[in-house]
Amino acid sequence: MPKPIIIAPHLSVEELYCLYRQTSDPIERTRYQIIWLLAKGSKTSEVAVVTG
């Protein structure tokens, strides 16, 4: 069984969501989306489906 990904709480889930929504760089936006989804408790398989 793979190890779960743990996100260090440097930013809150709300702050990550704001960064994800505000950035105009598509690569940076995808990275923030992945981190935000993992931080809010989504499974890696769900994140992979959502982000491609």
N, C-alpha and C positions, 0 to 999 in steps of 0.2 A: 504494500500500500504506500503511495507517495506521501511525502511529508506535506502538511498544509503550509500555505504561504502566510507568513505573519507580517503585517504591515506595522512598522514602528509608528507610534502616535505623535509624529511631529506636527501634523496638521489635523484638524477635526474633519469629520466626514463632510460637514457643511462647507468648510474652506476648500476642500478638494473638489467638491461639486462646483463651487464658484470658479475656481481656476480652470476646470474642465470646460465650463460654459463660456468663459471670457476670452480664452486664447484664440488667436486667429491662425496660428501655425497648425496645420493638420496633423503633423507627427506628434507635436507636443500635446495636442488635444487628445489623441488616441492614448498616449501615455497616461495623462491625467485621468481619462475615463477608466482605464484598466486599474489604476491605483485606487480610484474612488469606489469602483465596484467591489474590489477586494476588501477595502477598508469597511464597507458597509455590510460585509458578511457573505457576499456572493461566492459560490464555488468556482474554482478555476475552470471547470468545464462549461459553466454558464457564461463566464466572462469570455471564454474562447468563442462561443457561439455568437455572442452579442458583438464582439469587436472584430471578428473574422480572423 
